[in-house]
Amino acid sequence: MLNNEFDDEPEPLRRVKPTRRDHRSRRIDVMRELESGVVDERPVKERFSREFKNPRIKKIKDPLEKIDEKDCVEGLVVEVHRRTCEVRLDPSTSLCSAQDDIGRETVTAMYRATTSKALGEFPAVGDRVLLGQVNEDEDSGEGVGSQKYCVVRVLPRKSELKRPGPRDSFRRKLTLAANIDQVVIVASVTQPEFNYGFMDRFLLAANLNNLPFVLVLTKMDLLPNGEADLNDDIRDFMSIVDKVIPVSVKTGVGLERLREELLGKSSVFSGQSGVGKSTLVNALVPGAELETGAVRERDGKGRHTTTSSSLFDFPGGGYVIDTPGIRSIGLADGDDDMDGETLAKIFPGFFEGDLFTCKYSNCKHLKEPGCSVRAAVESGKLSRARYASYLRILNSRN
């Protein structure tokens, strides 16, 4: 007897466990949803833990509802994450929250889409912010929607250090740190080798933001004869910056001079991966305990150990802001302050006293007649490495 094709029940489909990629694809991008006009129309939002396990529904106040600033508290952003930030509250504020080693309260605050749109980006380490209460419940720390406070407003910045975002990002610029007094760029004399072009780009970024530039040369203990063994590229770059501090964490050389330079100031530390930035911060700031790593043997480049910017109190007064090590830094496309002609006029080391001396005001130092920069290169007054670095930056904007 033949079996009827309808006699057998179909086997149930086997459930496939979601992958991490599936979880990541579900993450909420607040800025993108804001542009589509859906974020601030949902007073009830579904929130998830980090990997979207144990989803939960949490009722929060309508983000469009105005939070009176007189009911807000002020604080300092000490660390930023993808959708939240850690804020150290002012001493006059009394909220139930975690405390740091000297008793100051810190809370985790989520970003509101309306605040992000007004600022044009998320808050940065060093920002002064106003926090408002969003949820009545205590902050459980489990997911974005569980936070009790949100960033209502970012107070005006006195200074900032920006860098471009990824080329495929809708945010063209990213702020590394805010309200800073100086930029401290850490470079190693070897392992990895000094990167001339990278340092030029950072010096330009500091100049465009009107911030003092301090060059710290690490791993001096690897040079048998000290500064006498510095290569020509490093010496040439040292001649165009105001302050250079050679240091060695192993021997302690230069550390006291660097401490004096940092005292009472808000300083942002940055540099390429592997130059010893985290090791240096650990030596300067007790309790920082930043992760450190060795240089890769196969290519001599550094490993990323710092993954987000963090603010530390400097002993005696001031702040040290540690930023992630980066292997390159660009200049933002479409920046009105950095078109080709502007770059040609302000490039570090081209003109004594920053006085433009080329025959034509729109000279880009390529093939124009009467170019004082190319004349200085041909006569040996200006290094070819510096001119080549300029050409790389100029061509990268095309």
N, C-alpha and C positions, 0 to 999 in steps of 0.2 A: 504494500500500500504506500502510495506516494505521500510524503508529508506536505501539508498545506503550508504555503509560504507565509501565512499569517499566524501559524501555530507558535512559532518561536518568537519570544520577545527580544527586541534588539538589546545588545549589551550596552550598559551605561558607559558614557564617555569617560575615559580616565582623566582625572583632574591633574592638571599640570601645575606644579608649584611655580608661582611668579618668580622671576629672576630679579636681581638687583637693578638691571636695566629697566624692567617694567616698573619697579618702584620709583626709580628716578624720573621716569617719564610722567609720573602723576604729580610730581612736586609742583606746588603752586608758585608761579612767577608773578609776584604782586604787581610789578611795574607793567608787565604785558597785559594782565587782566584789567588794570586800571585804564589803559589805553582803549580797551574794548568796552569800557563802561559798565562792567559787571561787579567789580569788587565792592564798591561802596553802596551797593543796592541790596546787600545781603546781611541783615542784622544777625542771622543765624548761619554759622559756618561750620563745616565739618573739618575737624583738625585731626592730625595724625601724629604719631610718634616719628622718630627720625627715619625709620625704614618702613613707615606706614603699616605697622602692625598695631593691633588694638585700636581701630578707628573709634572716634568718639564725637558726639554732637555736643557743642557747648554754646550756650546762648551768651552773646556779648552785646554791649551797647552798640547802637547804630553808629558806624564811623562818621556819618554825616552829622550826627548830633554834636553841637558845639560843646567843647569842654572849656569851662571858664578858666582862664589862665591864673586867676587869683587862687584857684584850688590846686594848681600844679606845684610841683616841687622841681628845684633846679639841681643839676648834677653834671658830672664830667664823664664822658665816654672813655672807658679804659680798655675796652676790647669789643670788636665787632665780629658778628657772624653773618650767615646768609640772610636770616630773617629776624634776628634779634641782636641786641647789644647789651653789654654789661655797663652799668652806670653807677659811679660812685656818688652818693648823695652828699650835699653840702652838710657841714656839721650841725647846722641849725635845724635840719630836717629830722623828724623822728618817725620812721616807718619800720615795720617789722620786716627784717630782711637779714641776709648774710652780712658778716662783718669781716673786714680785713684784719691784718695783724695788729693794727693800732686802733681798732675799734670803730672805724668808719664804715657806714652801711653801704652795701651795694645791692642792686636789684637787677633783674633781667627784664628788659623792656622790648616789646615787639614794635615793628615799624608799621605805621599806618600809611596806606596808599596815598591819602591826601597830603600827608607830610612829605613823603618822598617826591610827589609831583611838584610841590612848592619849592623844595630844595633843588630838584633836578637829579638827585641821587640820594643814596642812603647816607646817614651820618657816618663820620669818620672818627678814628681815635683822636682824642684831643678836643673834640667838639664840646661846647657847652649846650645842654639841651634842657627843655622843660618836659616833665613827665606828668601824664594824667592817668587817673584810674579808669580802667576799662571793665574789668571783671570784679565782682564783689568778693569772689572766693580768694583764698590765699594762693599765692604763686606756687604751683606744684612742681614746676620745672620740667614738665613732660609735654613737649611739643609747643609750637608757637601759640596756639589758642589757649594754653593754660596759664600764660603770663598775666599778672594782675595789672601791669602798667604798660603804657605805650608812649612812644615819642610823639609829643604834640607839636613841638616846634624846635628847630635848631637855631640857636642864637647866632647873631652875625659873627663871622670869623674875622680875626685880625690878619691872618695869613693862612696859606695852605700850600701843600706840595702835591701837584697833580701829575698823572701819567696817563697816556692813552689806554683805553680798553682794547680788547681784541678786535680785529678788523671786522668780524662778523657780529659784533655786539652793537645793540642799539644805543648803549651808553658809550659815547665816544671818549669820555675821560673818566678816570678813577682817581679819587683823592687818597693819597697814601697817609697823610696826617694833616691835622688842622691846628691852628693857633700855636705855631711853632716859631722859635726865635732863630734857629740856625739848622742847616743841613750838614750832617756829618756823614761823609762818604768813606766807607771802609774799602781799601784795596790792598791786596797782598803783593809783596815784592816778587814772589814766586809761588808756584803751586796753589792756585792757578796763576798764570802769567798776567802781568798788568795789561789791561784792555784799554788801549788809547781811545778808541771810538766810543766805548761805553762811558768812560769818564767825561768825555766832551759833551755827550748828551745830557748827563746828569748836571754838569756845570751850567749848561744852557738852561735846563729846567729850573735850577736854583736862581739864576739871573732873571729869568722871566717872572718868577714869583717874588723877586726882590728880597731874597734870603741869603744871608752870609753862608759861605761855603768853606767847610773845614775838611781837608784831606787827611785821613789817618792811614798810614802805611803799616800793615801788620806783618808778622813773621820775620822781623828784622834779625832774629836769632839764626835764620837760615843763610845769612850772608856772612861769610867768615870775616870780612873786613868792614862790616857795617855799611854806613852810607857811601863809602868809597866804592862799593860794588854795585851801586844802583845803575841800571842801564840808561841809555840815552833817552828813551821814551819817557821814563819816569822823571828824569831830570828836566826834560823839556816841559812836562806838565807842571812840575813844581814851580817853574818860573812864572806861570801865569795865574797862580792862585795865591790868595793872601796868607793862608795859614796851612802849614804842613806839620803833622806830628807823627814821627816814626815811633812805633811801639813794638814791644814783644811781651806777650802775656807770660811766656815761660821765664824770661829773665827779669821782667818788671820794668824794662827800659821804656820811658816815655809815659807811663801810666799816670804818674803824679801830675805831669804837665797837662794831660788830657782831662784829669779830674778838675783841675783849676778852670779849664775852658768850659766845662759843662756846668759848673756850680751856678745855681740860681737861674738857669735858662731851660727852656723847653727845647730839647734837641731830638731830631728825628735821625735814626741810624738806618742807613741803607747801603746796598752794595751787591755785588754778584754773589752767587752761591759759592761756598767753599773758601771765602777769603778770611774766615775767622770772626765774623761779626757776632755770632751768638756767644762764642768763647769770650770775646772782649766784653760784651754786656754782662756776662756772668761774673767777670773779674771786677767790674765797676759797680755793679748793683748787687749787694748781698741778698740772697733769697730769690733771685730771678730764676735760676735753675732752668735755663733754656736748653733744649736738646741740641747737641752738636754732632757733627759727622765728619768723616774723612773725605778727602778728594778722591774721585773715581780714578782708578789706575789706568783704565783703557783709553780715556780721552783727556784726563787732567782737569775735568770740570767738577764743580762742586755739586753736592747733593743738597736738595731742599730739605731743611730741617725746621725752619720757621714757616708756619702755614697761615698765620694771620697776624695783623698788627696788634701790639700790646703796649700799654703804658705802664712805666714803673717809676716810683719815686726815687729821685737821686739823693743819696745821703748828703745832708747839709742844705738841701733846697734845690728845686728844679725837677724836671721830668726827663726821662729817657724813653723815647718811643721806638720800639724795635719793629721793623717792617720785614715782610718776607724777602728772602734773597731772590733776585731776579737775574736772569742771564742776559737780558737785553732791555733797553728802554727806548721808546720811540718818541717822536714829537707828533702831536695829533694832527690828522689831516683836516684841512679847512680851518685851521686856527688863524684868525685874522692877525694875531700878534706874531706869527711865525711863517710868513710867506717867504719865497725865495730871496727877495730883495732885503727883507728884514734880517734874515739869517746871514746874508753877506755882510751886513753892517755891524752886527753884534757878535759875530763868532769870536770866541775867546782867543786872545793872543795875536789877532790880525793887526790891530792898530794900537800904537802907544797912546795911552790916555784916552782910549776909546774914541779917538778923533778920526773920522772917515777921511782918507786921503786920496782915494781913486779919482780919476779925471771926471768920470760920469757918475751921477748919483744913483743910477740904477745898475751899476756894475755888479755882476755876480761872480767875478774873478774867473771867468772861463776863457774867452778869446777877445774880450773888449780891449781896445787900445787905451793906454794910459793907466793900466791896472797896477796899483802899487803893491798888491798882495803877490801877484805872480812875479813881479820884479824882485820882491824880497825873497821869494823861494829860489829864484835863479841865482841870486847873489849869496845865498846861504844864510841870510839873516833870519829867515823863517824856515823851520824844518819841513821837509817833504812829508813827514808823517802827519804833521798838523794839517797841511793842505789836503792830504789824502783823506783824512778824517772828515774834513769839511765837505769834500766831494761826495763821500758816502752818505752823509746826512742829507745833503742837497738832493741827490738822486733818489733817496728813499722816499721823498715827498712827491715824486712824480708818478 
